Amino acid sequence: MAAAQQPQPQPSCDGSQLLLPAVLLAIMYFVWLRPAQMDRKKHENLLKSLKRGDEVLTNSGIFGTIADIQEKTLMLEIARNVKIKVLRSTVLRKVGPEAEIEDKSKSDNKSKSDSKDK
């Protein structure tokens, strides 16, 4: 004979099941995505601040002095009378005494603000 089917309990979907994925997404944002956004913004500001005469290092390891700036490209002088055209986005960082002074002043300001927080 047919056994009477008992109603199956329905799984409830309360907020506790959604809490873990939300916490994981928040952690991923602050550990991975936010620092990447900050680095991207910092690199964009560097590219905007480039001017003729700055010494730079490219992603490919080429050191050069900016001889000419166009919208998307730079003309780098890598030796006397030797110029190459590179994409502006390939500049990794500024080098030389001016860049060291800028880095030092930024780190001094950061350490002062950190010491005030303590």
Distance bins in CASP14 RR format, pairs under 12 A and 6 or more apart:
PFRMAT RR
TARGET T0000
AUTHOR 0000-0000-0000
RMODE 2
METHOD distances of the structure
MODEL  1
11 17 0 0 0 0 1 0 0 0 0 0 0
13 19 0 0 0 0 0 1 0 0 0 0 0
15 21 0 0 0 0 0 1 0 0 0 0 0
15 22 0 0 0 0 1 0 0 0 0 0 0
15 23 0 0 0 0 0 1 0 0 0 0 0
16 22 0 0 0 0 0 1 0 0 0 0 0
16 23 0 0 0 0 0 1 0 0 0 0 0
18 24 0 0 0 0 0 1 0 0 0 0 0
18 25 0 0 0 0 0 1 0 0 0 0 0
19 25 0 0 0 0 0 1 0 0 0 0 0
19 26 0 0 0 0 0 1 0 0 0 0 0
20 26 0 0 0 0 0 1 0 0 0 0 0
20 27 0 0 0 0 0 1 0 0 0 0 0
21 27 0 0 0 0 0 1 0 0 0 0 0
21 28 0 0 0 0 0 1 0 0 0 0 0
22 28 0 0 0 0 0 1 0 0 0 0 0
22 29 0 0 0 0 0 1 0 0 0 0 0
23 29 0 0 0 0 0 1 0 0 0 0 0
23 30 0 0 0 0 0 1 0 0 0 0 0
24 30 0 0 0 0 0 1 0 0 0 0 0
24 31 0 0 0 0 0 1 0 0 0 0 0
24 32 0 0 0 0 0 1 0 0 0 0 0
25 31 0 0 0 0 0 1 0 0 0 0 0
25 32 0 0 0 0 0 1 0 0 0 0 0
25 33 0 0 0 0 1 0 0 0 0 0 0
26 32 0 0 0 0 0 1 0 0 0 0 0
26 33 0 0 0 0 0 1 0 0 0 0 0
26 34 0 0 0 0 0 1 0 0 0 0 0
27 33 0 0 0 0 0 1 0 0 0 0 0
27 34 0 0 0 0 0 1 0 0 0 0 0
28 34 0 0 0 0 1 0 0 0 0 0 0
28 35 0 0 0 0 0 1 0 0 0 0 0
28 36 0 0 0 0 0 1 0 0 0 0 0
29 35 0 0 0 0 0 1 0 0 0 0 0
29 36 0 0 0 0 0 1 0 0 0 0 0
29 37 0 0 0 0 1 0 0 0 0 0 0
30 36 0 0 0 0 0 1 0 0 0 0 0
30 37 0 0 0 0 0 1 0 0 0 0 0
30 38 0 0 0 0 0 1 0 0 0 0 0
32 38 0 0 0 0 0 1 0 0 0 0 0
32 39 0 0 0 0 0 1 0 0 0 0 0
33 39 0 0 0 0 0 1 0 0 0 0 0
33 40 0 0 0 0 0 1 0 0 0 0 0
34 40 0 0 0 0 0 1 0 0 0 0 0
34 41 0 0 0 0 0 1 0 0 0 0 0
35 41 0 0 0 0 0 1 0 0 0 0 0
35 42 0 0 0 0 0 1 0 0 0 0 0
36 42 0 0 0 0 0 1 0 0 0 0 0
36 43 0 0 0 0 0 1 0 0 0 0 0
37 43 0 0 0 0 0 1 0 0 0 0 0
37 44 0 0 0 0 0 1 0 0 0 0 0
38 44 0 0 0 0 0 1 0 0 0 0 0
38 45 0 0 0 0 0 1 0 0 0 0 0
39 45 0 0 0 0 0 1 0 0 0 0 0
39 46 0 0 0 0 0 1 0 0 0 0 0
39 92 0 0 0 0 0 1 0 0 0 0 0
39 93 0 0 0 0 0 1 0 0 0 0 0
40 46 0 0 0 0 0 1 0 0 0 0 0
40 47 0 0 0 0 0 1 0 0 0 0 0
40 89 0 0 0 0 0 1 0 0 0 0 0
41 47 0 0 0 0 0 1 0 0 0 0 0
41 48 0 0 0 0 0 1 0 0 0 0 0
42 48 0 0 0 0 0 1 0 0 0 0 0
42 49 0 0 0 0 0 1 0 0 0 0 0
42 92 0 0 0 0 0 1 0 0 0 0 0
42 93 0 0 0 0 0 1 0 0 0 0 0
42 103 0 0 0 0 0 1 0 0 0 0 0
42 106 0 0 0 0 0 1 0 0 0 0 0
43 49 0 0 0 0 0 1 0 0 0 0 0
43 50 0 0 0 0 0 1 0 0 0 0 0
43 59 0 0 0 0 0 1 0 0 0 0 0
43 88 0 0 0 0 0 1 0 0 0 0 0
43 89 0 0 0 0 1 0 0 0 0 0 0
43 90 0 0 0 0 0 1 0 0 0 0 0
43 91 0 0 0 0 1 0 0 0 0 0 0
43 92 0 0 0 0 1 0 0 0 0 0 0
43 93 0 0 0 0 1 0 0 0 0 0 0
43 94 0 0 0 0 0 1 0 0 0 0 0
44 50 0 0 0 0 0 1 0 0 0 0 0
44 88 0 0 0 0 0 1 0 0 0 0 0
44 89 0 0 0 0 1 0 0 0 0 0 0
44 91 0 0 0 0 0 1 0 0 0 0 0
45 91 0 0 0 0 0 1 0 0 0 0 0
45 93 0 0 0 0 0 1 0 0 0 0 0
45 94 0 0 0 0 0 1 0 0 0 0 0
45 102 0 0 0 0 0 1 0 0 0 0 0
45 106 0 0 0 0 0 1 0 0 0 0 0
46 54 0 0 0 0 1 0 0 0 0 0 0
46 56 0 0 0 0 1 0 0 0 0 0 0
46 57 0 0 0 0 0 1 0 0 0 0 0
46 88 0 0 0 0 0 1 0 0 0 0 0
46 89 0 0 0 0 0 1 0 0 0 0 0
46 90 0 0 0 0 0 1 0 0 0 0 0
46 91 1 0 0 1 0 0 0 0 0 0 0
46 92 0 0 0 0 1 0 0 0 0 0 0
46 93 1 0 0 1 0 0 0 0 0 0 0
46 94 1 0 0 1 0 0 0 0 0 0 0
46 95 0 0 0 0 0 1 0 0 0 0 0
46 99 0 0 0 0 1 0 0 0 0 0 0
46 102 0 0 0 0 0 1 0 0 0 0 0
46 103 0 0 0 0 0 1 0 0 0 0 0
47 54 0 0 0 0 0 1 0 0 0 0 0
47 56 0 0 0 0 0 1 0 0 0 0 0
47 66 0 0 0 0 0 1 0 0 0 0 0
47 69 0 0 0 0 0 1 0 0 0 0 0
47 71 0 0 0 0 0 1 0 0 0 0 0
47 72 0 0 0 0 0 1 0 0 0 0 0
47 73 0 0 0 0 0 1 0 0 0 0 0
47 74 0 0 0 0 1 0 0 0 0 0 0
47 87 0 0 0 0 0 1 0 0 0 0 0
47 88 1 0 1 0 0 0 0 0 0 0 0
47 89 1 0 0 1 0 0 0 0 0 0 0
47 90 0 0 0 0 1 0 0 0 0 0 0
47 91 1 0 0 1 0 0 0 0 0 0 0
47 92 0 0 0 0 0 1 0 0 0 0 0
47 93 0 0 0 0 0 1 0 0 0 0 0
47 94 0 0 0 0 0 1 0 0 0 0 0
48 69 0 0 0 0 0 1 0 0 0 0 0
48 71 0 0 0 0 0 1 0 0 0 0 0
48 88 0 0 0 0 1 0 0 0 0 0 0
48 89 0 0 0 0 0 1 0 0 0 0 0
48 91 0 0 0 0 0 1 0 0 0 0 0
49 56 0 0 0 0 0 1 0 0 0 0 0
49 66 0 0 0 0 0 1 0 0 0 0 0
49 69 0 0 0 0 0 1 0 0 0 0 0
49 88 0 0 0 0 0 1 0 0 0 0 0
49 91 0 0 0 0 0 1 0 0 0 0 0
49 93 0 0 0 0 0 1 0 0 0 0 0
49 94 0 0 0 0 1 0 0 0 0 0 0
49 98 0 0 0 0 0 1 0 0 0 0 0
49 99 0 0 0 0 0 1 0 0 0 0 0
49 102 0 0 0 0 1 0 0 0 0 0 0
50 56 1 0 0 1 0 0 0 0 0 0 0
50 58 0 0 0 0 0 1 0 0 0 0 0
50 64 0 0 0 0 0 1 0 0 0 0 0
50 65 0 0 0 0 0 1 0 0 0 0 0
50 66 1 0 0 1 0 0 0 0 0 0 0
50 67 0 0 0 0 0 1 0 0 0 0 0
50 68 0 0 0 0 0 1 0 0 0 0 0
50 69 1 0 0 1 0 0 0 0 0 0 0
50 70 0 0 0 0 0 1 0 0 0 0 0
50 71 0 0 0 0 0 1 0 0 0 0 0
50 73 0 0 0 0 0 1 0 0 0 0 0
50 74 1 0 0 1 0 0 0 0 0 0 0
50 75 0 0 0 0 0 1 0 0 0 0 0
50 76 0 0 0 0 0 1 0 0 0 0 0
50 86 0 0 0 0 0 1 0 0 0 0 0
50 88 1 0 0 1 0 0 0 0 0 0 0
50 89 0 0 0 0 0 1 0 0 0 0 0
50 90 0 0 0 0 0 1 0 0 0 0 0
50 91 1 0 0 1 0 0 0 0 0 0 0
50 92 0 0 0 0 0 1 0 0 0 0 0
50 93 0 0 0 0 0 1 0 0 0 0 0
50 94 1 0 0 1 0 0 0 0 0 0 0
50 98 0 0 0 0 0 1 0 0 0 0 0
50 99 0 0 0 0 0 1 0 0 0 0 0
51 65 0 0 0 0 0 1 0 0 0 0 0
51 66 1 0 0 1 0 0 0 0 0 0 0
51 67 0 0 0 0 0 1 0 0 0 0 0
51 68 0 0 0 0 0 1 0 0 0 0 0
51 69 1 0 0 1 0 0 0 0 0 0 0
51 74 0 0 0 0 0 1 0 0 0 0 0
51 91 0 0 0 0 0 1 0 0 0 0 0
51 94 0 0 0 0 0 1 0 0 0 0 0
51 98 0 0 0 0 0 1 0 0 0 0 0
52 65 0 0 0 0 1 0 0 0 0 0 0
52 66 1 0 1 0 0 0 0 0 0 0 0
52 67 1 0 0 1 0 0 0 0 0 0 0
52 68 1 0 0 1 0 0 0 0 0 0 0
52 69 1 0 0 1 0 0 0 0 0 0 0
52 70 0 0 0 0 0 1 0 0 0 0 0
52 74 0 0 0 0 1 0 0 0 0 0 0
52 75 0 0 0 0 1 0 0 0 0 0 0
52 76 0 0 0 0 0 1 0 0 0 0 0
52 77 0 0 0 0 0 1 0 0 0 0 0
53 64 0 0 0 0 1 0 0 0 0 0 0
53 65 1 0 1 0 0 0 0 0 0 0 0
53 66 1 0 1 0 0 0 0 0 0 0 0
53 67 1 0 0 1 0 0 0 0 0 0 0
53 68 0 0 0 0 1 0 0 0 0 0 0
53 69 0 0 0 0 1 0 0 0 0 0 0
53 74 0 0 0 0 0 1 0 0 0 0 0
53 75 0 0 0 0 0 1 0 0 0 0 0
53 76 0 0 0 0 0 1 0 0 0 0 0
53 77 0 0 0 0 1 0 0 0 0 0 0
53 94 0 0 0 0 0 1 0 0 0 0 0
53 95 0 0 0 0 0 1 0 0 0 0 0
53 96 0 0 0 0 0 1 0 0 0 0 0
53 98 0 0 0 0 1 0 0 0 0 0 0
53 99 0 0 0 0 0 1 0 0 0 0 0
54 63 0 0 0 0 0 1 0 0 0 0 0
54 64 0 0 0 0 1 0 0 0 0 0 0
54 65 1 0 0 1 0 0 0 0 0 0 0
54 66 1 0 1 0 0 0 0 0 0 0 0
54 67 0 0 0 0 0 1 0 0 0 0 0
54 68 0 0 0 0 0 1 0 0 0 0 0
54 69 0 0 0 0 1 0 0 0 0 0 0
54 74 0 0 0 0 1 0 0 0 0 0 0
54 76 0 0 0 0 1 0 0 0 0 0 0
54 77 0 0 0 0 0 1 0 0 0 0 0
54 88 0 0 0 0 0 1 0 0 0 0 0
54 91 0 0 0 0 1 0 0 0 0 0 0
54 93 0 0 0 0 0 1 0 0 0 0 0
54 94 1 0 1 0 0 0 0 0 0 0 0
54 95 0 0 0 0 1 0 0 0 0 0 0
54 96 0 0 0 0 1 0 0 0 0 0 0
54 97 0 0 0 0 0 1 0 0 0 0 0
54 98 1 0 0 1 0 0 0 0 0 0 0
54 99 0 0 0 0 1 0 0 0 0 0 0
54 102 0 0 0 0 0 1 0 0 0 0 0
55 62 0 0 0 0 0 1 0 0 0 0 0
55 63 1 0 0 1 0 0 0 0 0 0 0
55 64 1 0 1 0 0 0 0 0 0 0 0
55 65 1 0 1 0 0 0 0 0 0 0 0
55 66 1 0 0 1 0 0 0 0 0 0 0
55 67 0 0 0 0 0 1 0 0 0 0 0
55 76 0 0 0 0 1 0 0 0 0 0 0
55 77 0 0 0 0 1 0 0 0 0 0 0
55 78 0 0 0 0 0 1 0 0 0 0 0
55 91 0 0 0 0 0 1 0 0 0 0 0
55 93 0 0 0 0 0 1 0 0 0 0 0
55 94 1 0 0 1 0 0 0 0 0 0 0
55 95 1 0 1 0 0 0 0 0 0 0 0
55 96 1 0 1 0 0 0 0 0 0 0 0
55 97 0 0 0 0 1 0 0 0 0 0 0
55 98 1 0 0 1 0 0 0 0 0 0 0
55 99 1 0 0 1 0 0 0 0 0 0 0
55 100 0 0 0 0 0 1 0 0 0 0 0
56 62 0 0 0 0 1 0 0 0 0 0 0
56 63 1 0 0 1 0 0 0 0 0 0 0
56 64 1 0 0 1 0 0 0 0 0 0 0
56 65 1 0 0 1 0 0 0 0 0 0 0
56 66 1 0 0 1 0 0 0 0 0 0 0
56 67 0 0 0 0 0 1 0 0 0 0 0
56 69 0 0 0 0 0 1 0 0 0 0 0
56 74 1 0 0 1 0 0 0 0 0 0 0
56 75 0 0 0 0 0 1 0 0 0 0 0
56 76 1 0 0 1 0 0 0 0 0 0 0
56 77 0 0 0 0 0 1 0 0 0 0 0
56 78 0 0 0 0 0 1 0 0 0 0 0
56 86 0 0 0 0 1 0 0 0 0 0 0
56 88 0 0 0 0 0 1 0 0 0 0 0
56 90 0 0 0 0 1 0 0 0 0 0 0
56 91 1 0 1 0 0 0 0 0 0 0 0
56 92 1 0 0 1 0 0 0 0 0 0 0
56 93 1 0 0 1 0 0 0 0 0 0 0
56 94 1 0 1 0 0 0 0 0 0 0 0
56 95 1 0 0 1 0 0 0 0 0 0 0
56 96 0 0 0 0 1 0 0 0 0 0 0
56 98 0 0 0 0 0 1 0 0 0 0 0
56 99 0 0 0 0 1 0 0 0 0 0 0
57 63 1 0 1 0 0 0 0 0 0 0 0
57 64 1 0 0 1 0 0 0 0 0 0 0
57 65 0 0 0 0 0 1 0 0 0 0 0
57 66 0 0 0 0 0 1 0 0 0 0 0
57 76 0 0 0 0 0 1 0 0 0 0 0
57 78 0 0 0 0 0 1 0 0 0 0 0
57 86 0 0 0 0 0 1 0 0 0 0 0
57 90 0 0 0 0 1 0 0 0 0 0 0
57 91 1 0 0 1 0 0 0 0 0 0 0
57 92 1 0 1 0 0 0 0 0 0 0 0
57 93 1 0 1 0 0 0 0 0 0 0 0
57 94 1 0 0 1 0 0 0 0 0 0 0
57 95 1 0 1 0 0 0 0 0 0 0 0
57 96 0 0 0 0 1 0 0 0 0 0 0
57 99 0 0 0 0 1 0 0 0 0 0 0
58 64 1 0 0 1 0 0 0 0 0 0 0
58 66 0 0 0 0 0 1 0 0 0 0 0
58 73 0 0 0 0 0 1 0 0 0 0 0
58 74 0 0 0 0 1 0 0 0 0 0 0
58 76 1 0 0 1 0 0 0 0 0 0 0
58 78 0 0 0 0 1 0 0 0 0 0 0
58 84 0 0 0 0 1 0 0 0 0 0 0
58 85 0 0 0 0 0 1 0 0 0 0 0
58 86 1 0 1 0 0 0 0 0 0 0 0
58 87 0 0 0 0 1 0 0 0 0 0 0
58 88 0 0 0 0 0 1 0 0 0 0 0
58 89 0 0 0 0 1 0 0 0 0 0 0
58 90 1 0 1 0 0 0 0 0 0 0 0
58 91 1 0 1 0 0 0 0 0 0 0 0
58 92 1 0 0 1 0 0 0 0 0 0 0
58 93 0 0 0 0 1 0 0 0 0 0 0
58 94 0 0 0 0 0 1 0 0 0 0 0
58 95 0 0 0 0 0 1 0 0 0 0 0
59 86 0 0 0 0 1 0 0 0 0 0 0
59 87 0 0 0 0 1 0 0 0 0 0 0
59 88 0 0 0 0 0 1 0 0 0 0 0
59 89 0 0 0 0 1 0 0 0 0 0 0
59 90 1 0 1 0 0 0 0 0 0 0 0
59 91 1 0 0 1 0 0 0 0 0 0 0
59 92 1 0 1 0 0 0 0 0 0 0 0
59 93 0 0 0 0 1 0 0 0 0 0 0
60 76 0 0 0 0 0 1 0 0 0 0 0
60 78 0 0 0 0 0 1 0 0 0 0 0
60 84 0 0 0 0 0 1 0 0 0 0 0
60 86 0 0 0 0 1 0 0 0 0 0 0
60 87 0 0 0 0 0 1 0 0 0 0 0
60 90 1 0 0 1 0 0 0 0 0 0 0
60 91 0 0 0 0 0 1 0 0 0 0 0
60 92 0 0 0 0 1 0 0 0 0 0 0
61 76 0 0 0 0 0 1 0 0 0 0 0
61 78 0 0 0 0 0 1 0 0 0 0 0
61 86 0 0 0 0 0 1 0 0 0 0 0
61 90 0 0 0 0 1 0 0 0 0 0 0
61 91 0 0 0 0 0 1 0 0 0 0 0
61 92 1 0 0 1 0 0 0 0 0 0 0
61 93 0 0 0 0 0 1 0 0 0 0 0
61 95 0 0 0 0 0 1 0 0 0 0 0
62 74 0 0 0 0 0 1 0 0 0 0 0
62 76 1 0 0 1 0 0 0 0 0 0 0
62 77 0 0 0 0 0 1 0 0 0 0 0
62 78 1 0 0 1 0 0 0 0 0 0 0
62 79 0 0 0 0 0 1 0 0 0 0 0
62 82 0 0 0 0 0 1 0 0 0 0 0
62 83 0 0 0 0 0 1 0 0 0 0 0
62 84 1 0 0 1 0 0 0 0 0 0 0
62 85 0 0 0 0 0 1 0 0 0 0 0
62 86 1 0 0 1 0 0 0 0 0 0 0
62 87 0 0 0 0 0 1 0 0 0 0 0
62 90 0 0 0 0 1 0 0 0 0 0 0
62 91 0 0 0 0 1 0 0 0 0 0 0
62 92 0 0 0 0 1 0 0 0 0 0 0
62 95 0 0 0 0 0 1 0 0 0 0 0
63 76 0 0 0 0 1 0 0 0 0 0 0
63 77 0 0 0 0 0 1 0 0 0 0 0
63 78 1 0 0 1 0 0 0 0 0 0 0
63 79 0 0 0 0 0 1 0 0 0 0 0
63 84 0 0 0 0 0 1 0 0 0 0 0
63 86 0 0 0 0 0 1 0 0 0 0 0
63 91 0 0 0 0 0 1 0 0 0 0 0
63 92 0 0 0 0 0 1 0 0 0 0 0
63 93 0 0 0 0 0 1 0 0 0 0 0
63 94 0 0 0 0 0 1 0 0 0 0 0
63 95 1 0 0 1 0 0 0 0 0 0 0
63 96 0 0 0 0 1 0 0 0 0 0 0
63 99 0 0 0 0 0 1 0 0 0 0 0
64 74 0 0 0 0 1 0 0 0 0 0 0
64 75 0 0 0 0 0 1 0 0 0 0 0
64 76 1 0 1 0 0 0 0 0 0 0 0
64 77 1 0 0 1 0 0 0 0 0 0 0
64 78 1 0 1 0 0 0 0 0 0 0 0
64 79 0 0 0 0 1 0 0 0 0 0 0
64 80 0 0 0 0 0 1 0 0 0 0 0
64 82 0 0 0 0 1 0 0 0 0 0 0
64 83 0 0 0 0 1 0 0 0 0 0 0
64 84 0 0 0 0 1 0 0 0 0 0 0
64 86 0 0 0 0 1 0 0 0 0 0 0
64 90 0 0 0 0 0 1 0 0 0 0 0
64 91 0 0 0 0 1 0 0 0 0 0 0
64 92 0 0 0 0 0 1 0 0 0 0 0
64 94 0 0 0 0 0 1 0 0 0 0 0
64 95 0 0 0 0 1 0 0 0 0 0 0
64 96 0 0 0 0 0 1 0 0 0 0 0
65 74 0 0 0 0 0 1 0 0 0 0 0
65 75 0 0 0 0 1 0 0 0 0 0 0
65 76 1 0 0 1 0 0 0 0 0 0 0
65 77 1 0 1 0 0 0 0 0 0 0 0
65 78 0 0 0 0 1 0 0 0 0 0 0
65 79 0 0 0 0 0 1 0 0 0 0 0
65 80 0 0 0 0 0 1 0 0 0 0 0
65 82 0 0 0 0 0 1 0 0 0 0 0
65 83 0 0 0 0 1 0 0 0 0 0 0
65 84 0 0 0 0 0 1 0 0 0 0 0
65 94 0 0 0 0 0 1 0 0 0 0 0
65 95 0 0 0 0 1 0 0 0 0 0 0
65 96 0 0 0 0 0 1 0 0 0 0 0
65 98 0 0 0 0 0 1 0 0 0 0 0
66 73 0 0 0 0 0 1 0 0 0 0 0
66 74 1 0 1 0 0 0 0 0 0 0 0
66 75 1 0 0 1 0 0 0 0 0 0 0
66 76 1 0 0 1 0 0 0 0 0 0 0
66 77 1 0 0 1 0 0 0 0 0 0 0
66 78 0 0 0 0 0 1 0 0 0 0 0
66 83 0 0 0 0 0 1 0 0 0 0 0
66 84 0 0 0 0 0 1 0 0 0 0 0
66 85 0 0 0 0 0 1 0 0 0 0 0
66 86 0 0 0 0 1 0 0 0 0 0 0
66 88 0 0 0 0 1 0 0 0 0 0 0
66 91 0 0 0 0 1 0 0 0 0 0 0
66 94 0 0 0 0 1 0 0 0 0 0 0
66 95 0 0 0 0 0 1 0 0 0 0 0
67 73 0 0 0 0 0 1 0 0 0 0 0
67 74 0 0 0 0 1 0 0 0 0 0 0
67 75 1 0 1 0 0 0 0 0 0 0 0
67 76 1 0 0 1 0 0 0 0 0 0 0
67 77 1 0 1 0 0 0 0 0 0 0 0
67 78 0 0 0 0 1 0 0 0 0 0 0
67 79 0 0 0 0 0 1 0 0 0 0 0
67 80 0 0 0 0 0 1 0 0 0 0 0
67 81 0 0 0 0 0 1 0 0 0 0 0
67 82 0 0 0 0 0 1 0 0 0 0 0
67 83 1 0 1 0 0 0 0 0 0 0 0
67 84 0 0 0 0 1 0 0 0 0 0 0
67 85 0 0 0 0 1 0 0 0 0 0 0
67 86 0 0 0 0 0 1 0 0 0 0 0
68 74 1 0 0 1 0 0 0 0 0 0 0
68 75 1 1 0 0 0 0 0 0 0 0 0
68 76 0 0 0 0 1 0 0 0 0 0 0
68 77 0 0 0 0 1 0 0 0 0 0 0
68 83 0 0 0 0 1 0 0 0 0 0 0
68 84 0 0 0 0 0 1 0 0 0 0 0
68 85 0 0 0 0 1 0 0 0 0 0 0
68 86 0 0 0 0 0 1 0 0 0 0 0
68 88 0 0 0 0 0 1 0 0 0 0 0
69 75 1 0 0 1 0 0 0 0 0 0 0
69 76 0 0 0 0 0 1 0 0 0 0 0
69 85 0 0 0 0 0 1 0 0 0 0 0
69 86 0 0 0 0 0 1 0 0 0 0 0
69 88 1 0 0 1 0 0 0 0 0 0 0
69 91 0 0 0 0 0 1 0 0 0 0 0
70 85 0 0 0 0 1 0 0 0 0 0 0
70 86 0 0 0 0 0 1 0 0 0 0 0
70 87 0 0 0 0 0 1 0 0 0 0 0
70 88 1 0 0 1 0 0 0 0 0 0 0
71 87 0 0 0 0 0 1 0 0 0 0 0
71 88 1 0 0 1 0 0 0 0 0 0 0
71 89 0 0 0 0 0 1 0 0 0 0 0
72 85 0 0 0 0 0 1 0 0 0 0 0
72 86 0 0 0 0 0 1 0 0 0 0 0
72 87 1 0 0 1 0 0 0 0 0 0 0
72 88 1 0 1 0 0 0 0 0 0 0 0
72 89 1 0 0 1 0 0 0 0 0 0 0
72 90 0 0 0 0 0 1 0 0 0 0 0
72 91 0 0 0 0 0 1 0 0 0 0 0
73 83 0 0 0 0 0 1 0 0 0 0 0
73 84 0 0 0 0 0 1 0 0 0 0 0
73 85 1 0 1 0 0 0 0 0 0 0 0
73 86 1 0 0 1 0 0 0 0 0 0 0
73 87 1 0 1 0 0 0 0 0 0 0 0
73 88 1 0 0 1 0 0 0 0 0 0 0
73 89 0 0 0 0 1 0 0 0 0 0 0
73 90 0 0 0 0 1 0 0 0 0 0 0
73 91 0 0 0 0 0 1 0 0 0 0 0
74 83 0 0 0 0 1 0 0 0 0 0 0
74 84 0 0 0 0 1 0 0 0 0 0 0
74 85 1 0 0 1 0 0 0 0 0 0 0
74 86 1 0 1 0 0 0 0 0 0 0 0
74 87 1 0 0 1 0 0 0 0 0 0 0
74 88 1 0 1 0 0 0 0 0 0 0 0
74 89 0 0 0 0 1 0 0 0 0 0 0
74 90 0 0 0 0 1 0 0 0 0 0 0
74 91 1 0 0 1 0 0 0 0 0 0 0
75 82 0 0 0 0 0 1 0 0 0 0 0
75 83 1 0 1 0 0 0 0 0 0 0 0
75 84 1 0 0 1 0 0 0 0 0 0 0
75 85 1 0 1 0 0 0 0 0 0 0 0
75 86 0 0 0 0 1 0 0 0 0 0 0
75 87 0 0 0 0 0 1 0 0 0 0 0
75 88 0 0 0 0 0 1 0 0 0 0 0
76 82 0 0 0 0 1 0 0 0 0 0 0
76 83 1 0 0 1 0 0 0 0 0 0 0
76 84 1 0 1 0 0 0 0 0 0 0 0
76 85 1 0 0 1 0 0 0 0 0 0 0
76 86 1 0 1 0 0 0 0 0 0 0 0
76 87 0 0 0 0 0 1 0 0 0 0 0
76 88 0 0 0 0 0 1 0 0 0 0 0
76 90 0 0 0 0 1 0 0 0 0 0 0
76 91 0 0 0 0 1 0 0 0 0 0 0
77 83 1 0 1 0 0 0 0 0 0 0 0
77 84 0 0 0 0 1 0 0 0 0 0 0
77 85 0 0 0 0 0 1 0 0 0 0 0
77 86 0 0 0 0 0 1 0 0 0 0 0
78 84 1 0 0 1 0 0 0 0 0 0 0
78 85 0 0 0 0 0 1 0 0 0 0 0
78 86 0 0 0 0 1 0 0 0 0 0 0
84 90 0 0 0 0 0 1 0 0 0 0 0
86 92 0 0 0 0 0 1 0 0 0 0 0
91 99 0 0 0 0 0 1 0 0 0 0 0
92 99 0 0 0 0 0 1 0 0 0 0 0
93 99 1 0 0 1 0 0 0 0 0 0 0
93 100 0 0 0 0 0 1 0 0 0 0 0
93 102 0 0 0 0 0 1 0 0 0 0 0
93 103 0 0 0 0 1 0 0 0 0 0 0
94 100 0 0 0 0 1 0 0 0 0 0 0
94 101 0 0 0 0 0 1 0 0 0 0 0
94 102 1 0 0 1 0 0 0 0 0 0 0
94 103 0 0 0 0 1 0 0 0 0 0 0
95 101 0 0 0 0 0 1 0 0 0 0 0
95 102 0 0 0 0 0 1 0 0 0 0 0
95 103 0 0 0 0 0 1 0 0 0 0 0
96 102 0 0 0 0 1 0 0 0 0 0 0
96 103 0 0 0 0 0 1 0 0 0 0 0
96 104 0 0 0 0 0 1 0 0 0 0 0
97 103 0 0 0 0 0 1 0 0 0 0 0
97 104 0 0 0 0 0 1 0 0 0 0 0
98 104 0 0 0 0 0 1 0 0 0 0 0
98 105 0 0 0 0 0 1 0 0 0 0 0
99 105 0 0 0 0 0 1 0 0 0 0 0
99 106 0 0 0 0 0 1 0 0 0 0 0
100 106 0 0 0 0 0 1 0 0 0 0 0
100 107 0 0 0 0 0 1 0 0 0 0 0
101 107 0 0 0 0 0 1 0 0 0 0 0
101 108 0 0 0 0 0 1 0 0 0 0 0
102 108 0 0 0 0 0 1 0 0 0 0 0
102 109 0 0 0 0 0 1 0 0 0 0 0
103 109 0 0 0 0 0 1 0 0 0 0 0
103 110 0 0 0 0 0 1 0 0 0 0 0
104 110 0 0 0 0 0 1 0 0 0 0 0
104 111 0 0 0 0 0 1 0 0 0 0 0
105 111 0 0 0 0 0 1 0 0 0 0 0
105 112 0 0 0 0 0 1 0 0 0 0 0
106 112 0 0 0 0 0 1 0 0 0 0 0
106 113 0 0 0 0 0 1 0 0 0 0 0
107 113 0 0 0 0 0 1 0 0 0 0 0
107 114 0 0 0 0 0 1 0 0 0 0 0
108 114 0 0 0 0 0 1 0 0 0 0 0
108 115 0 0 0 0 0 1 0 0 0 0 0
109 115 0 0 0 0 0 1 0 0 0 0 0
109 116 0 0 0 0 0 1 0 0 0 0 0
110 116 0 0 0 0 0 1 0 0 0 0 0
110 117 0 0 0 0 0 1 0 0 0 0 0
111 117 0 0 0 0 0 1 0 0 0 0 0
111 118 0 0 0 0 0 1 0 0 0 0 0
112 118 0 0 0 0 0 1 0 0 0 0 0
END
